């Protein structure tokens, strides 16, 4: 076999079979003979209809055509028509006057409760007042405290312990009957509170709270205060002088409610031997004061106040049941007092017999 023939398709003689294939291909590749179909072209098959479509089966609708207007046979009936009533005449002056005269008079806002500018007895300095205000501005009221099981049990059993503040120049002696003796030879203004609240806002177990103190001694520049407060409260100030606190003071007998001025006249100054009590009913905001076992006065925390502030615009929240409320015992100068927070539950009954 020649390699040139395989690679390049070189010349050579054609075989007889090759010639027959070429002749067959040529015969088929020629143009075939064409014969038109028989009959006329398709256009000749169309015949138009003989005439217009039949109309014998069409009937026009009854009545005139829509554009024809026919007036009503008669005017509408008038007997059933009634004109709407006109406006009522305006009331006379006498009618208006009688209406307003029968209305009750609107409730007037509570009158402002004005306190003394200063106490007629002992007064703190301006620097001490400003220090108390700075304390209030720096320490907002604490949220209600969640008591542990032991603390809740101690509260129910009236096992209170008075806490000694760092500025107190005196001593606290706990007695065997649940009371505590607070005494000082000379101390600056001090507020002492117990370790547990009288009223717990989280438990709400005691909506009415009360406690007593007994005056033992009032010496030089001495005073004792029976009060209540929410915490924190400036320990170097007396109860009733700042927010969320009330107090009745021994030196002048005035009562104070968030009032750093001179307070309001309330009772006679305390004397040694007096047993004083202070109570608060949370539902009504009513405060009551007892002296030697007898109810001796009271006031309502809402007097002269709006829903949010007193007549001077000072917020009074904290004693409305939304915060814990503590007994607050104030002392200054030379003084001694026995504090009985728990009453009969802790060992020594109160002189005043509460009904709650």
C-alpha positions in Angstrom: 0.0 0.0 0.0 1.3 3.4 -0.9 1.5 5.9 2.2 1.0 8.8 -0.2 -2.4 7.6 -1.2 -3.6 7.3 2.5 -2.5 10.8 3.5 -3.1 12.9 0.5 -5.7 11.0 -1.5 -3.4 10.7 -4.5 -4.6 9.8 -8.0 -5.2 6.3 -9.3 -7.7 4.4 -11.3 -11.4 4.5 -10.3 -13.0 1.2 -9.7 -16.2 0.1 -11.4 -18.2 0.5 -8.2 -17.1 4.1 -7.9 -18.3 4.9 -11.3 -21.7 3.3 -10.6 -22.2 5.4 -7.5 -21.4 8.6 -9.3 -23.9 7.8 -12.0 -26.6 7.1 -9.4 -25.9 10.3 -7.5 -26.1 12.4 -10.7 -29.4 10.8 -11.6 -31.0 11.7 -8.3 -29.5 15.2 -8.0 -31.2 16.4 -11.2 -34.4 18.7 -10.9 -37.5 16.5 -10.7 -40.4 17.0 -13.2 -43.3 19.3 -11.8 -47.0 18.8 -12.4 -49.6 21.4 -11.0 -52.6 20.0 -9.0 -55.8 19.5 -10.8 -58.6 21.9 -10.6 -58.8 25.7 -10.3 -56.7 27.6 -7.8 -58.1 27.8 -4.2 -59.4 31.4 -4.8 -61.9 30.1 -7.2 -63.6 28.0 -4.6 -65.2 31.0 -2.7 -68.7 32.0 -3.5 -70.3 35.0 -1.9 -73.7 34.6 -0.1 -76.8 34.9 -2.2 -78.1 38.0 -0.4 -78.3 39.9 2.9 -78.9 37.8 6.1 -82.4 36.9 7.0 -84.2 39.3 9.3 -87.4 37.6 9.8 -86.4 36.2 13.2 -85.5 39.6 14.8 -88.1 41.5 16.9 -87.3 45.0 18.3 -87.7 45.5 22.1 -91.0 46.8 23.4 -91.4 50.4 24.2 -89.8 53.6 22.9 -86.1 53.8 22.3 -84.1 55.0 25.3 -83.8 58.5 23.9 -87.5 59.0 24.0 -88.7 61.0 27.2 -92.2 60.4 28.5 -93.3 62.8 31.4 -95.1 61.2 34.4 -98.8 60.9 34.2 -99.4 63.1 37.2 -97.4 65.1 39.8 -96.2 63.2 42.9 -98.6 63.0 45.8 -98.3 65.8 48.4 -100.3 64.3 51.3 -97.5 62.1 52.7 -94.8 64.9 52.7 -94.0 66.8 55.9 -91.3 69.5 56.1 -88.6 68.8 58.6 -89.0 70.7 61.9 -87.0 73.9 62.2 -84.5 74.7 65.0 -85.8 75.2 68.5 -85.9 78.8 69.7 -82.9 79.8 71.8 -83.3 79.5 75.6 -84.2 82.6 77.4 -81.9 84.4 79.9 -84.0 83.2 82.8 -83.7 79.5 81.6 -79.9 79.8 81.3 -79.6 81.4 84.7 -81.7 78.7 86.3 -79.6 76.0 84.7 -76.3 77.4 86.0 -77.7 78.2 89.4 -78.7 74.5 89.9 -75.2 73.2 89.1 -72.9 72.5 92.0 -69.9 74.8 92.6 -66.7 73.4 91.1 -64.2 72.1 93.7 -61.6 74.6 94.5 -57.9 73.5 94.6 -56.6 72.7 98.0 -55.4 75.8 99.9 -51.7 76.2 100.2 -50.2 75.0 103.5 -47.8 77.7 104.6 -45.1 76.9 107.1 -43.0 79.1 109.3 -39.9 80.5 107.7 -37.9 79.2 110.8 -38.6 77.3 113.9 -39.2 79.4 117.1 -36.8 77.0 118.9 -33.8 75.2 117.4 -32.7 75.9 113.8 -30.0 74.3 111.6 -27.5 76.4 109.6 -27.8 77.3 105.9 -24.8 75.1 105.2 -26.4 72.1 106.8 -29.6 72.7 104.8 -27.6 72.9 101.5 -25.7 69.7 102.5 -29.0 67.9 102.9 -30.2 69.2 99.5 -27.0 68.0 97.9 -27.5 64.6 99.4 -31.0 64.4 98.0 -29.8 65.4 94.6 -27.1 62.8 94.6 -29.1 59.9 95.9 -32.5 59.2 94.4 -35.1 57.2 96.4 -34.2 53.5 96.5 -36.6 51.0 94.9 -38.5 48.7 97.2 -36.3 46.2 99.0 -36.8 42.5 98.4 -36.7 41.0 101.8 -35.1 37.6 102.4 -37.1 34.9 104.2 -35.2 35.7 107.4 -35.8 39.4 107.0 -39.5 38.9 106.3 -39.8 36.7 109.4 -38.0 39.3 111.5 -40.3 42.0 110.3 -43.4 39.9 111.1 -42.0 39.3 114.6 -41.0 43.0 115.0 -37.4 42.3 115.6 -36.0 45.7 114.6 -32.5 46.9 115.3 -31.6 50.6 115.2 -28.6 51.4 113.0 -26.0 53.8 114.3 -25.1 56.4 111.6 -21.5 57.5 111.4 -22.2 61.1 112.3 -24.0 60.2 115.6 -22.0 61.3 118.6 -23.9 59.1 121.1 -24.9 55.5 121.8 -27.7 53.0 121.2 -28.4 50.5 123.9 -30.8 47.6 123.1 -33.0 46.5 125.9 -34.4 43.1 126.7 -38.0 44.0 126.0 -37.3 44.9 122.3 -36.9 48.6 123.0 -33.7 50.6 122.4 -32.3 53.6 124.4 -30.9 56.4 122.3 -28.8 58.9 124.2 -26.3 61.6 123.5 -24.4 64.1 125.6 -24.2 66.4 122.7 -24.6 65.5 119.0 -25.3 67.4 115.9 -28.6 66.7 114.0 -29.0 63.0 113.4 -31.6 60.7 111.9 -31.6 57.0 113.1 -33.5 54.3 111.3 -33.9 50.6 112.0 -32.5 47.8 109.8 -35.9 46.8 108.4 -38.9 48.9 107.2 -42.1 49.3 109.0 -43.9 49.0 105.6 -42.5 46.9 102.8 -43.7 48.0 99.4 -43.0 44.5 97.9 -44.9 42.6 100.6 -47.6 45.2 101.4 -48.3 43.2 104.5 -49.0 46.2 106.8 -50.8 49.1 105.1 -51.0 50.8 108.5 -47.8 51.4 110.5 -47.2 52.9 114.0 -44.5 53.1 116.7 -43.8 55.0 119.9 -40.9 56.7 121.7 -40.6 57.9 125.3 -38.7 61.1 126.2 -36.2 60.4 128.9 -34.2 63.6 128.9 -34.0 66.9 127.0 -30.9 68.9 128.0 -28.9 71.8 126.4 -30.0 72.4 122.8 -31.6 68.9 123.0 -34.5 67.7 120.8 -36.0 64.4 119.8 -38.1 63.8 116.7 -40.6 61.0 116.0 -40.9 60.5 112.3 -41.0 58.3 109.2 -39.1 58.4 106.0 -38.2 56.6 102.7 -34.5 55.9 102.1 -31.9 57.1 101.5 -32.3 60.0 103.9 -29.5 62.3 104.9 -28.4 61.0 108.3 -27.1 64.4 109.4 -30.6 66.1 109.1 -33.7 65.6 111.2 -36.9 63.8 109.9 -39.4 65.9 108.1 -37.0 68.4 106.6 -36.4 66.7 103.2 -38.2 64.6 100.6 -40.2 61.6 101.6 -40.2 62.2 105.3 -42.4 63.5 108.1 -41.7 64.3 111.7 -43.0 65.9 114.9 -40.3 67.8 116.8 -39.9 68.0 120.5 -38.4 71.5 120.7 -41.2 73.4 119.1 -44.1 70.9 118.8 -44.3 71.6 115.1 -45.0 69.0 112.4 -42.9 68.8 109.3 -43.7 67.1 105.9 -40.8 67.5 103.5 -40.4 71.0 104.9 -37.0 72.5 105.6 -38.5 75.7 106.8 -40.2 76.2 110.2 -43.0 73.6 110.0 -46.6 74.0 111.1 -48.0 74.5 114.6 -49.2 71.1 115.8 -48.8 70.2 119.5 -47.1 71.3 122.7 -43.3 70.8 122.9 -42.3 67.4 124.4 -41.3 67.0 128.0 -39.4 64.2 129.8 -41.8 61.3 130.5 -44.0 61.9 127.5 -44.8 58.8 125.4 -45.4 59.9 121.8 -46.7 57.8 118.9 -46.8 58.3 115.2 -49.0 56.3 112.7 -49.6 56.3 108.9 -52.4 54.8 107.0 -51.1 54.2 103.5 -54.5 53.9 101.7 -55.7 57.3 102.8 -52.3 59.1 103.4 -53.6 59.9 106.9 -51.1 60.6 109.7 -52.1 60.4 113.4 -50.2 61.4 116.5 -50.7 60.1 120.0 -49.5 61.5 123.4 -49.4 59.4 126.5 -51.8 56.8 125.0 -54.4 59.4 123.7 -55.0 60.5 120.1 -53.6 64.0 120.0 -53.9 65.1 116.4 -53.1 64.3 112.8 -53.0 65.5 109.3 -53.3 64.2 105.7 -50.2 64.0 103.5 -52.2 65.3 100.6 -53.4 68.6 102.2 -52.4 71.6 100.1 -50.8 69.3 97.5 -51.4 68.2 93.9 -51.0 64.6 92.8 -47.3 65.1 92.4 -46.1 68.0 94.6 -46.9 70.1 97.6 -48.0 73.7 97.5 -44.4 74.8 97.0 -43.8 72.4 94.1 -41.7 70.0 96.1 -42.2 66.4 95.1 -43.7 64.3 97.9 -43.5 60.8 96.5 -42.0 58.1 98.8 -44.7 57.9 101.5 -47.5 56.8 99.2 -46.9 53.1 99.4 -44.6 52.9 96.4 -41.5 52.8 98.5 -40.4 51.1 101.8 -41.2 53.3 104.8 -38.9 53.3 107.9 -39.3 54.6 111.4 -37.1 57.7 111.7 -35.9 58.9 115.1 -34.2 62.3 115.2 -31.9 63.5 117.9 -29.7 66.5 118.5 -27.9 68.3 121.4 -28.2 66.6 124.8 -31.2 64.2 124.8 -32.3 60.6 125.6 -35.3 58.6 124.4 -36.5 55.0 124.5 -37.7 53.8 121.1 -40.4 51.1 120.9 -40.8 50.1 117.2 -42.3 46.6 117.6 -44.7 47.1 120.5 -46.3 44.0 122.0 -44.9 41.7 119.2 -41.3 42.5 120.3 -41.9 42.5 124.1 -43.3 45.8 125.3 -46.9 46.9 124.4 -47.5 50.4 123.1 -49.3 52.8 125.4 -51.8 53.6 122.6 -53.9 50.6 121.6 -54.3 50.5 117.8 -57.4 49.0 116.2 -55.6 47.7 113.1 
